[in-house]
């Protein structure tokens, strides 16, 4: 699909780089960007040629959260209009969070407010040293409500309490310590480090990779159902994987001491 708020490039491996392209506004999102991102990920879900997506931003910032002009328009919204608007925003986060292929965050600059939510829905995030991160909502008289399920899933209740209630900015090193990002590198190493993460992901069997994301989601969502229920689910999951075409191919490749077919086709 064509977009006015981001660019999309795909290489021969099926690696998509989706770049937020509003650099003068620090890639802040508005209703159009929300709509376009949601639609793109919905369409991409049915495109089996896509192996993974790298999310990044053009310019000095990854994403500065909500566009001020968009926020100005919301100031006059009714309660119902605010609810509908927030549901559309959550639809964007859900579309990325539930995407069945890996989503790699390439964070070359600041992530503020809702931009932190975009970091939180990535599977693996590489951030540059010194990048500013801030859950700034309370300093505007607001709360990070829509992004809270995704951020809390990453950093836990303790750090959510610490970061949500103060709105204090922190850097990528602290983000690494609390589990929001996974690697912090110098600016000159960002591209090469992300490429290493991509290469590691491409070594995985595509359908098994999707099954892993589903496995994690289901185990987390049903953690309160008791060990017996979780055990039943996980035992069925591995049994299904073993008899799948990829599982059979992977085990045969291991026993035959050869690369599996998904690596042969890649090479």
N, C-alpha and C positions, 0 to 999 in steps of 0.2 A: 504494500500500500504506500501511497505518497504521503509524506508528512512535512509540515512546516515547522515543527518544533524539535525534530531530531533527524539525524541522518543514519542510514543503515548500509553497511558494507558486508558482503559475504565472500569468503574465500573458497577455494576448491575443496577444503576439508569439511565444509559445512559450519565453519566458525563465523558467527555473526558479531560484528561490532556495532552496537547501537549507541550513538553519541548524542547526548542532549545538546541542542544547538541554539541556545539563547545566551551566548557569552556575555553580551552587554548587560543582561539581567541576572548574571551569575547562574544561568540555567534554572532560575525559579520557574515553577510550574503554574499554569493557569488552567481554566476549564478545558481549553483546546488541547493542551499537552496531556492532560489526564485522559481525555477521550481518545486521543491518538495512541497513547501508550497502551491503554486497555485494549483497544481494537487490534493493535499490532500483535500483542501477545496472544490474544484469542485466535487470530488467524495463524500465527506461527505454530500453535499447538498441533495443528493438523498437517504441518509441513515436515515430513519425515527426513527431508534432506538437511534439516538444521540439527547439528550435533550439540552446540552450546551457544550461549549468548554472553558477550562481554558488554557490560554497561559502563559507560564513561561519560565525561562531560567535556565540551569544547571550551577552552579558556581557562581562567584561573580557578574556577570553582567546579566542584562536582555537581552540587545542587544546593541552592540557598533556600529551599522550601517554597513557600507560597509567594507568588508574584504580588507585590504591593497593590498594583492596580486591581487585581482580582480580589484581594482582601478588601479594598475600598468598596467594591460593588457589593460584597457580602455584608457589609455593615448595615445595609438597609433590608436584608433578607428577613422574612418572617421565620418563626421557629420551624415550621414545616419545610420551608425552602432551605433552611440550614441543614435539616435532617437529610433531605434529598441530595443536597450538594455533598454532604459528608459521606453518604452511601456511594456516590459516584467515585469519590476519592478512595474509599476503601476498596471499591471494585478494581481500581488500578493496582493497589498493593496486593490484593488477592490474585490478580492475573499473573503478576510476577512471582509471587510467593509459591503459587501452585503450579507454575510452569514445570513440565516434566523433564526438561533437559537442564543441565547445569547452568546457573547464572553466576558469572564472575564479575565482581565489582572492581573496577579499575579507578581508584579514587586519587585523582591528581590534584585535588584541591579541597576547599572547604565543603562540609555538609552541615546544613543548618536546618533545624525544625523538621519539616516533612522530608528533607533530603536525608536525614538520619534514618527515616523509615525506608527509603530506597536502599540504603546500605544494609539495613536489617533484613530485607527480603532476598538478599544475595546469598548464594551458597558458600562462596569464598570471596574474601575482599582483600585486595592488596592496596595499601594506602601509602602516600608519600610521607616522608618525615616532616613533622611540623604542621601538617594539615589541621585546620581548625574544625572542631566538631562541637555543636551546641544544640541542646534541646531547650530552645529559648522561649518556649510558649508562655511559661509563667511570668516572664518579664513583660509580656504583652497583655497580661490578665487572662490568658487562655490556658488550656491544658493539652498535652500531647495525646489526645484521646484516641484518634483513629489509628495512629501508628503504634500505640502502646502494646497490643498483643504481639506485634512482630519484634519490637525492641526488647520487651521483657523476655520473650523467648530466647533472645540472644544473650542478654546481660544479666538476667535474673532479677528477683525482687529487690535484693539489697542495693545493687547499683542503680536500679530504676528509682528507688527512693532518693538516693544521693543525687542523681543527675536531674530528675524531674523537678524536685522541689526548689532547687536553687537556680536553674537555668545557666549555671556557670559553664563557660566554654572550657573545653579540654583539647589536648592534642592527640594525634594518632598513636603516640606511644601509650597514652592512658587507654585509648580505645582498644589497643591490643591487649592490655592487661585485663580489661573487663570483658573481653570476648566479642566486642562489636566488629573488630577487623581481625584478620588472621596473619597478615604480614605487613611490616613497615619497612620501606626501602628508600634510599635516596632517589631524588627525581630522575637522575640519569639511569637508574636501574629499573624504573617502573615498567617500561615496555618489555624488557627482557624477562623480568620476573613473572609478569602476567603470561607471557608466552610459555614459560616453563609450566605454569599451572595449567594452561590450555593443553599442552602436550601430555601432561600426566592424565588429564581427564579423557583425552582421546585414546588412551590405551585401554580404557574400560569398554566392556561390551555394551553397546547402546541401550538395549532393552533392560539389561541388568542394572544399568545406571538409573534408568527411570524407575525400576522396581525398588531401588534403594531409597529414592526420594519418597516414594509412596510408603515404604516400610517405616521410615523415620516419622512421617506424618501420622500414620496410624498408631504406632507405638506411643508417641507423645500424647495424642488425643485420647487414647484409651488407657492411659497409665493408671487411672483410678478404678479400672474394672476388675482388678485383682490379677495375681500372677497366673492363675489357671487360664483365664481368658486370653491374656497376652501370649502365654505359652502355646495355646492352641493356634493362635494366629501365626506366630513366628514359625512354628513347626510346619504349618501348611505352606508358608512362604518359601522356606528352603526346599521343601519337597517339590513344589511347583517349579522352582528354579532348576533343580537337578534334572528334571525330565524335559525342560524346555530345549528348544533347538540350540540356543546359545549355551546353556549349561552343558549339554551333551558335547557340543563343539569344543568348549573350553576344557572339559575333562579329557577329551580325546587328544587335544593339542598338547596338554600337559604330559599325558602318558606317552605320546609319540615324539615328544621333545621338539615340537615345531610351533611356530607362531599361530595363534588362532586366526580364523578367517577375517575378523574385523581389523586386525593389524596388517594382514597380508594385503587387503584391499586398500588400506590407508597408504601403504608403501608403494 
